[in-house]
Each structure stands twice: as structure tokens, then as C-alpha cells.
Amino acid sequence: MTQMPAYRWAERAQNTVASAAPATAHGNTIQLGGGYGFPDELPDIVTEAIEAGNAREETLQYGPLYGLDDLRDAIVDYLRDDGITAVRENILIVNGAKHGLDLACRVFLEQGDAVIVAAPSYLTAISILKAAEASFISIPQDEEGMQTEILEQTLLERRDSGLPMPKFLFDIPDFHNPSGITMSAARRVKLVELAETFDFIIIEDDPYRRIRFEGEPVPPIKTFDKTGRVIGLGTVSKILAPGLRIGWVNADPAIVRRMAAHKSDHGTSPLLQRIVAQLFQNGKVAHHIESLSHILREHRDAMVEALEHNLPGAKVRKPSGGYFLWVELPENVDADELVRRAGKEGVAIFTGKLCFADEPPGQFLRLAYSFSTPSKITEGVKRIGRVYAAMRTDATETRVAV
């Protein structure tokens, strides 16, 4: 066998090998980990795909750097429904919201620059920020979202100590991934005030905002922005289908132009853009969101009921929308081990440890109810419950023996 060379990895790639991930959205595993789209509710895009394919001169060539004008205008209209004022020049089409965050890192961050994140936070965002060699300021959440009073005190202490101030803050204010929390309006206003006082950018990632089960919506952080400090990220991955790979950045034109210059793809697929533009224009996006929200509410209810029955002693936060549910385990149940054993039982779940930039303050699970049917969710949680019960028994017997 030929010996492989000793590759000279970049420092950022030394410890970043992708997992083989035995539990995915495919196969017989009950998927309660990843935020995949519900298979039975993926949209029918045949008509739109045919029409897009017929427009060969537009859709099969390289696309415009900023995105198709029709799609940018459709997104302006979509944002207007949330009270956000934008024009075409504010919109940059990207390959999903993660691409937008990566571009923000490219244009704002130098090695070691500080960024503010919630604790917990979106695990892929943490990975992107680590790849950008950022340092982290982790701020805990309560029922109103990121605790702005702790953030303010932290920023004051850094300034008084002469420490570098953060370049930007990243958060998901609506149906937060992973905690499920929706940030209060007062906290959103305070974040904008802090950004102006301490000179940082806010990156508002809002993929779940329209997937609401109950309650009244809170205005986006962007609606409180009067000086161009808030960058909005959006995507069709959660409201339509992740395979479409279309997202957008909504920002000051000066930011949009810098980001566009750093797009290594030199233009997102015009074929996919044309399909998505048609779905916005013909009303299918709005209809799909309404249908999906109804279905995922049933999924959430099935998961909450199953967890309350099968994981006694665990704390379950019931979200009012979105894809994810956050579970705090008793101290004597190791989340990593529970995830490993659940995998052997054919259930894919994520340890909450992945959702912290720093050491987590306890044992947590991130569960997703978006992909599996209510009956599969119930069965999957039952299997988790059996593992959970065995681990609690083992922990009790060990404590007694000691």
C-alpha cells in the first residue's frame, strides 16, 4: 500500500476533520438531531424548474455577482412584511445564510478578533467563527434571550481594562437554534444601543422567524437599526428546502459591495435563483410556510409530550416555533455518553456541548423535530428514554457503592 504524504495542513485545519456521521437524514436511523426539512412537505418545484430551464440564456450562464434582480426584489418584498425597509442594493444573494456569515468574517475579522455569541449558540456558526480564528465573548441567555445587562457589564470591563472590543455579535433572535428562545423587543433595542455605544456590528440570523406556532411576532432587530449596524441573514433552507441552497444578506450597500467582492463563487447559481424567485412571486413560499408551521407544531407537541413522559428529571423548554428543542439533563447523566448510546439504539441526536464556544455549564441535548413524523419522534424518544433510565440507574448504583 502506498504511504500517504505527511500533508502540511494550515493551522486552522489541524483539528477540523469532518465527522463520518453515521446518523444522517438517510437510512433507517430515527433522525432527531439535524434540522432537515420534513420529507413529506418538501415543495413541488417541477413547474418552476422547467420554466427556469427554458430561460437558458439567463439560468445556464454565470449569474450576476449580486444575484438576479427579480429575486433581490422579491426578498425586499418578503422583508417588508416584517417591517424591514430595504431596497435592491441592500440585498446580496448567497448560498445559504452560512455563506453570508462566512463573508462577514472575511470582510470584518482579523485573526484573534473578538465576537459576541450567545451561550448556547448555533453550532455551525461557532465552527465558522473558529475557522476565521475569532476569539469568543459568550453571553448567557434567559427566557428573554441574550442577557444584555451581562453583555453591557462585560463590554464596560473590557473597555476599562484596555482589552480589544468585539467586531461583531452573532445571534438568532427568533426561535433560537438551539435554545428555542425568542428574544424580547426590549433586549433587541438594547442590543442596537450597545452596538452603537461600543462600535460593533450585529449579525441577525433569522431562518426560523416565519415558522411560528403561537404568539405574536417581535420586530426584527433590523427594524431598530438606524445607522446600518445590523446585517440580516436569511435563507430558504428552513422555509422551503435546504437543497435549494439560496440565502441572502440584507445590509448597508457598502457592506454588500465588500461581501460581493469576496464571493469566491462569483455569483450564486442563477438556475436555483430563478426557481426561488418564481416561488416567491407566485405565492408558493407563503403557502408553504403556513402549511409547514401547522405540521411542525404537531411534531413539536409530540416531542415535548414524549420527553416529559420518558425523561423524568430533565428540563425541557417548549419553543413557540422553529425546528429545535433544548433539553437540560440532570448532572449525573453525561450528554456525550447518552448521544453515543442513543446512536447504538438507532436514534441520532446532538450533544449540547457542540453549541458552546466555551465549556458548557451543564449537560444538554439539542433535539430537532423537523424531519421525523410524530410517530417516529415518539419512538425515538422512547429509545432515548430507555438509555437515559439505564444511565441514571448506573449513576445511582455507583454513588451508593462509593
N, C-alpha and C positions, 0 to 999 in steps of 0.2 A: 504494500500500500504506500502510495506517495505521501511523504511527510508534508503537511501544510506549512506554509511560511509563518514566521512569527510576525504577524501583522503589526505595524506601528500605528496603533489607534490614537486618535486625538484624545486628549484628556477627557473631554465631555462624553466620549463614547466608551470609556473604560468599563463602566459598570451599568451599561444600558442595553443589555441583551433582551430582546422581546421574549416574553414567555411563550412556551409551546401551547399553552392554554387548552388543556384537554376538554374543558367545558365551554362550548360556544352556543350560538343560536341554532346550530345544525346538529342532527343526530338525535339520539334518544334521551339525552340529558334534559332534565327539567330546568329551564333557564330562569333563574330568579336573581341573576347578577347584573347582566348588561342591559343598557337602556335601548334595546332593539324595538323596532316597530312591530305592532301586532300583525301577524301574517294575514289574518282574515280581513283586516281593514286597510291593507296597502291599496293605494288608489289605482284605478284603471286609467292608464295614460296612453292607451293604444291610439286613439284618435289624434291626440296632441303629438305623439311621436311620429305618426305618419305625416301630419302637416308640417312638422319641423323638418323631417327628412326631405320633403318635397321642396323646401326652401334651401336647396343645396348650396347656392352661391353664398348664402349667409351662414348656414349652420355647419358646413363641412370645410370651411376655411378657418384660418386663425381668427379668433374673435378680437373685438376691441379691448384694449387694456383695462378700461374701467368697467366693462360689461355692456350688454345690449341696452340701448336706451329704453326700449319698451319694458324690460324687466326692472331697470332702475326706477322708472316712473311708477310701475306697479307697486314697488316696495315703498315709495313715497306715499302712495295712497293707503297702503296697509298700515304704515306707521301713523298716518293721520288719525286713524280710528282709535289710537292710544293717546291722542293729544300731542303727538310729536310733530313739530313743524320742520319739514325738510324739503329740499329741492334736489333735482337730479345730481347736482355737483357734490352733494353730501354723501352720495352712495357709491360704494365700491363693491363690485361683485367678487366673491371669493369662493374657494372650495370648502365651504362649511365654516362655522364660527371658529373652530380651532385654527384654521388658516388665518383668520383675522387676528386672533391673539398672537400667533407666531409673527405676523407682520408688525404688530405693535411692539413686540420685543425687539425686532430688527431695527425699528426706527427710534426707539426710546432708550433701550437698555445697553449699558456697557457692563463688562464683567464686574460682578460684585455689587451692582446697584440694588438698592432695597425696593421690594414691592410688598404691598399690604394684601393679605389674603385672610379670609375667614378661617376659623378653626372649628369644624372641618371645612374643606373646600373641595371643588371638583378635581378628581384625581388626575385627569389628563391635563388640566391647566397647570397643576403642580409639576407634572413631568415637562411640559413645555417651558415653564419658567426655570426649572432646574437646568434644562438644556441650554437656556440662554444665560446660564451661570449667574442668576439673580440670587440675592440673599433675601430672607423672608422676615416679615413682621406679621406674626399670626395673632389675630384678634378673635376672642371667643364670641359665640352667639348666645342670645337668649330667645325668648318667644317673639321678640320684635326684630330679630336679625342681628347683624353685626353690632356689637356693643360700642357705640360711638363715644361714650364717655371714657371707656378704657382706651380707645384709639386716640382720643384727644390728649389724654394724660401721657400716653406713650410718645406721641409726637412732641409734646412740650418737653419731656425729659430728654429726648434725643436732641432737640434743638439746644437746650440748655447745656447739654454735655458736649456739644460740638460734633455730634455724630452726623453722618450724611443723611439727608432727608430722602424719603422714598420718591421714586419716579412716578409710580402709579399704583392704583388699587384695583384689584380684580374681585368682582363678586357677581353672584346670580341672585338678584333680589326677589324674584318670584318663584315660589316652589323650588327652593334652593336644592341643588344637587351637591351633597347627598341628604341634607337635613330635612328638606321639605318645607322649611320655614319661609314665610313671606315677610319681607322687611316692611315695617310701618312707614307711613308717609313722613312722620317726624324724623325718623332716622335717615331717610333719603335726603330730606332737606339739610340735615346736619352734615351728611357726607359731602354735599356740594359746598357747604360753608367751610368745612375743614380743607377741602381741596383748594379753595381759593386762598385760605389763610396760610397753608403750608406748601402751596405751589406743587401739587401733584395732579395727575390725570386719573379719572375714574373710567374703568372699563366695565361696562354694564352688559353682561351676557344674559340674554333673555329668551332662551329656546322654549321655555315651558309656559310662558305668560298666558297664552290663549287656551291652554289645556286646564280649564278651571271646572271644578266640580260643584263648588258652593261659595258663597260670599261675594262681596263686591271687589272689583279690581282697585288696586292702588296705582296712582300715576307713576309711570316710569321715572327713574332718576333723571333721565334725559330731559324731561319736561321742566325740571327745576334749574336746568343749566342755561345761564345767560351769557357765558363767556367762552364757550367752546371747550370746556374741560372734560366733557363726558363723551366717550366713544361707545356707541351702541353696537353690539354684535347680535346678529340674527341668523337663523338657519331654517331651511325647510325639512331638516332631518327629523325633527320631532312632530311637526305639524302635517307632513306629507309622507316622506320616505327617506331614510338615510342614504339609500343608493343613488339618489339624485345628485348628491354632493354639491349643493348650491347653498351659499350663505351670503351675508352682506355685512359691510361696515357702514355705519352712519356716523359721520364725524365732520368736523370743520374741514372745508376744502383743502386747506394747507396740509392737514394730516392725511387726507385721502390721496393727495398728489404724492406725498412721500411714500406712503404704503404702496401705491401703484408702481412706483419706480423700483420697489424691492420685490415685486411679484416674480418669482423665478419661472412661473408658467407663462408669463407674458400674455395672460388672458385665459379666463375660465372657459370651459367647453361651451361654445355657442349653441350646440345642439341641445344640451341639457338646459341652458338658459332659455332657449325658445320654448321648450316644453313647459318649464316652470312659469314663464311669462303668460302663456296661454291658460294655465291652471289658475293663476291669479285673475286674469281678465274674464274668464267665463264663469267665475263664481265657485269653482270646484274646491278651491282652498278653504273658503269659508264654510262650505257644506261639510267638507271632510273634518275640519276642526270640531264642528258641532257634534258630528257622529262619533268621532274618536273620544271626545270628552265624556260622552254618555257611557261608552263601553269601558273606558279606563276607570270610571268611577265604580263600576261593578267589580272590576279587578281589584281596585284598592280595598273595597269593602271586604272582599273575600280574603285578602291577605291579612288585614287587620284582625278580622274575626279568628282566622286560623292561628295567628301569632298569640293572641290573647288566650286561646284555648291550649296551645301546645308549648308555649314558652313562659310558664309562670315565673314571676320574679324579674322578667325582662321589662324594660321601659320602652314602649312603642309610641312614637309620635305620628299621629294621623295627619297627613298633609291634605290640603284643600284643592290640590291639583298636581299636575306634573307626572313624573314617571317613577319616583323613588320614595323609599320609606327607610327611616333611620331607627335602628334598634340599639339600645344600650343594655349590655349584658351584665349580670352580677359579676363581682370581682373574681369569683372563683371559677369562672368559665373563660378560657382563653379563646379569643375570637379566631386567631390564626388556626388553632387546632380544630375548632368547630368547622371552619371552612374546609379544611383538609378532609375531615371525616364525612362531612356532607357530600363532598365530591365523590367519595367512595360509595355513597348511597345514591349517586346519580342526580345530585342537585348542585347547580352552580350558583354560588353566592360570593360576595366580596367582603373581605375584612375591612373594617373601618380604618385600620391603620394606614391604608393607601390614601386616605383622604385628608391626611395631616402633613403639613410641611415639616413640622417638628414632631417630637414624641407625643403620641395621643394621651389624653388624660384619663383613659379608661379602656374598656373593651367594647367595641362597637361592630355592627354589621350594616352594610348598605345593601338593601334589597330592592329589586325592580319588579313591578307588577305589570309592565307594559307588554311583554312578549307572550307569556303563557296564559292559557284560558283559566277562568276561575277554578275549574275542577283540578287542573294541573297545579295551580297555585296552592290549593288546599292540600293536595297530595304531597307536594314538595315541602310545605311547611310541616306536615306530619312527620316526614322523614327527618327534617332538621330537629324537630321536637324530640324524636327518639334519641338522636345523638346528644342533644342538649341534656336530656334527663340522665343519660348514662354518664356524661361528664360531671354533672352536679353530684351524682351518687359517688363517683370516684373521688371527687374533691372532698366530700364529707367523710368518706372512709379514711382517706389519707390524714385529714385533720384529727380524727378520733385516734388513729394509730399513733400519731405524734404526741 
